[in-house]
Amino acid sequence: MSEQILNNLKKALQEYDREGLIAWSTKAVEGGVDPLMAIGALTEVIQEIGDGFRRGDLFLPDLIAAGSTMEAGMAVLTAELKKRGLQRKALGKVVIGTVFGDIHSIGKDMVGTLLTAGGFLVQDLGIDVKAEKFVEAVKEHQPDLLAMSALLTTTAKEQKVVIEALKKENLREKVKVMVGGGAIDQAFANSIGAEGYAPTAPEAVTLAKSLLGL
């Protein structure tokens, strides 16, 4: 029974069937399936989808659909983890958000979903996040990584504002910064002193692991 549920979980994610994945995640919980096993099954699929995107076999709409579907299933399964008092072994902690003045969330959400699936503990601050809120989150959560997104050229400069705010609070050496978004490239990341830049969500996961020596 457990194997059947796990296979159906995988199939739902492969087909980007959000409602189906919610239903099978719920059945997994009700059927006593280990939520860590269920998350592991979904992680295999999302990694395969990410690999397909990198190869050019899949495209951005596929990644968006997969991310949205995965997020829905993870919500059910992580809630069960908390209920059981269990916790995934995390590769590291990440605080993520879209910078102040920017309300775009798709890229950030995809990165957050793939980081979670990849084994990171992610604290998503949302969109239009002021520098002060990033600083507060770094103080509170003590993450290994701070990931910032900016789609607009007019808001990209906010990433530097955050980095400077971290310096003022003597926090800069305590967290590695990775940046991304439509307005960002490697040269810009270098100019503001970020440790890393990734052009796509799958590459952001690879970057996060690299920055932590994993």
N, C-alpha and C positions, 0 to 999 in steps of 0.2 A: 504493500500500500504506500509506504513511504517513497519507494522508488518511483511509483507511478506519479505521485504528487510532485516530486522533484523534476521528473521529465516534463510534466505539464507546466510547471513554473518556467522551465527553460523555453518551452515552445511558445508560451505567451509572450515572453520577452523577445524572442526571435521574430515574432510576428507583430511586435509593437502593440500588443493588445493590452492596453492599460487596465480596463475593467476586468479582463480575464486574469491578469496578474494579481490584481487585488483579491479576486475571488479565490484563486489558488493559494495565495499567501495566507488568506484567512483559513482555508481548509487545512493548510499545513499546520497552522497554530492549533486549530481544533482537533487535528488528528495526532497531535503530540510529536510532530516532526521537530527535530532539533533545529531551532531557528538559525544557528550558526551553519548547519549543513545547507539550509535553504538559501542563506545569503551567499554561501560558497558556490552554489549552483548558479545563481544569478551573476555572480562575479565572473565566472567562466564565460558566460554568454556575452556580457558587456565588454569583456576584454577581446573576445573574438570580433565583436562589432567595431571596436576601436581599431583593431588590427586591419579590418577590412577597409575602414576609412583611410588609414595610413597608406594602404596599397592602392587606393583609388577605386576599389571595387564597390564601395559604398560612398554616399555623399552626405552633405550637411543635413538635409532633411531626415536622413536615416539616423544620424547621431542625435539630433534633437528629439526625434520620436523615441529612440531607445532610452535616452536620458530621462525623459518625462515618465516613461513606463517604469523604468527601474526605480525612480524616486517613489512612485506610488506603492510598489511592492515593498521597498525598504521601510517605508513608514509603518507598515503592518508588522514586519518582522522585527524591527528595532524596538517597537513598543512591547513586543513579547519578550525580547531580551531583558528589557528593564523590569518587566513584571516578574521574571524569573530571577532577577538579581544577577544576571550574567552580563558579561561585557566582552566584546571582540578584542582580541589582542591587536592594538593599534600600532602601525608603523611609525606614526608621529601625529602631532596635533597641528591642525591648520585653521587659521582664521581667514575667511574670505569675504570679499565685498566689492561692490561697484562704487567707485569714488563719488564724492560730492558733486552734484550738478548733473550726474549721469543716471538715467533711469532704465538703462538697458540691462536685461537680466539673463537673456538666453545663454550667452557665452559663459557667464559666471555660474549659472545653474548646471550647465553641462560639466564644467570643470569640477564643481562641488560633488556632483553625482559620481563622476568617474573616480575622484579621489576617495570618496567613501567606499565605493565598490573595490577600489584598489587596496583598502585596508587602513586608510587614514581616518582619524577622528576629526570631523569638520564642523566648525562653528561658522554658520553663514549669517553675516550681518545685514544682508539684503542689498538694496540699491540706494543711491544718493547718500552715501555714508560720509559724514564729516571726519576730518582728520582726528578730532578729539575722540570720536567713538572708536576709531581703529586703535588709538593709543589705550583707551580704557579696556578694550577687549584683549590687547596684548598683556596688559597688567593683570587682568582677571584670569585669563585662560592659560597664560604662559605658553603660547604655541611655539612649535619649532619653525613654522613657516607662516608668513603673512602673504596672502595672494590677493592682488588688486587688479580689477578690470576697468578699462576705460574705452568706450567705443568711439568717442568724439575727440577730435584734436583739441577742442576747447577745454575738455575736462582732463586730458592726459596729464597736464601739469599738476593736477591734484595729487598724483602719485608721488611726486617729489615733495609736495607739502606734507604728506604723511611721513615720508622718510625723515624730513627735517624735524617734524614734531617728535618722532621717536628719538632722535638724537638729543633734543632738548630735555627729554625725560630720562636720558641715560639708558634707553632700552634698545638702541640700534644694534648693539653687539649681542643682544640676547635672542634675536630672531632673524631668520633669513627672509629676504623679500623677493618674491617672484611676481612678475607683471605680465599682462596680456591684454588683448582687445584690439579692435580694428584700428585704433589710432596709434598702436604701439609697434615698434620694431626693436631689433637688437641694439641698434645705435642709440635709440632713446633710452632703453633700459640701462645701457652702460653710462649714459650721461647723467642719470639721476642716482646712480650708485646701487641699483638693484642687483641682487646676486644672479638672477636668472630671468629669461624671457621664453615664452612658448607661444607659437602661433596658433596652435589647435589644442582642444581639450585633451585628446589622448597624449599629445606631447607634453602637456602640463603635468600629467601623472609621472611620465618618465623623468621630467625635470625635477619634480618634487623628490623622487627617490634618489636621484643623482645628488641633489643638494644635501641630502641627509646621509650620503654614503651608503645607500642601500642597493 
